[in-house]
Amino acid sequence: MRIESRYNGPAGSGNGGWSAGVFAAAVGAAGPVEVTLRRPPPLETTLSLVDGEVRDPAGDLVAEVRPAGNVEAVVPPVDRETALAAATRYPGLVEHPFPGCYVCGPERADGLRIFPGRLPDGRTAAPFRAPEQVSEATVWAALDCPGGWTVLAAGRPYLLGRIAAKITARPAPGDDCVVTGALIGLDGRKALVHTSLYGPDGALLGAARATWIGR
């Protein structure tokens, strides 16, 4: 396994959702998978997966992967017009802790450009146009940042610590999708969030629960 440099989150490390998707795909489990990141995933580094543990060439633990059981984490959908309007209120357009993030960074013209804005009920929503190449990691990445932006704010950065996802289907290249996120609870520096990805016809493509850690 290898996280290419273009799939970064914070500078110098892999985007958490993308990396988790790569690790989950390597396991090849039939059901939902949970990935716990033990340190920022390194870029352009050959990683090994043995007995559910992802390690770097030095043997240091990067992540743990295991079956997740049921992932009951569906966030209700919104229509595309509502998601487009929410994206205009994306706080990351004004201040972003990781502006080069492959998923939600405004500086990445070649990224997924998912810009989650807040809805009146506190959820986030964003439009998402599937890229020309869609992998399982693409879906995991789309399910990552919209949850984080339910707690991210100016001067309050968070990083993904753990994510469990259930992928029902992948969008087709060019599909206009919608992602929604919801904050479920806070426990000290930990935030539990849910995210859901919907296809052009409103069908649920994937759902995730995640724990984000405040820095």
GIHUMO-V915205 format. One record per helix or strand. SS is the DSSP state (A for helix, B for strand). FROM is the first residue (numbers start at 1). TO is the last residue. Records with the same first field share a line. If there is no record, write none. Layout:
SS = FROM-TO + FROM-TO
This chain:
A = 5-7 + 16-27 + 80-87 + 91-93 + 136-142 + 145-148
B = 8-8 + 13-14 + 33-37 + 42-42 + 48-50 + 53-55 + 61-67 + 117-118 + 124-129 + 153-153 + 156-156 + 158-167 + 176-187 + 190-198 + 204-214
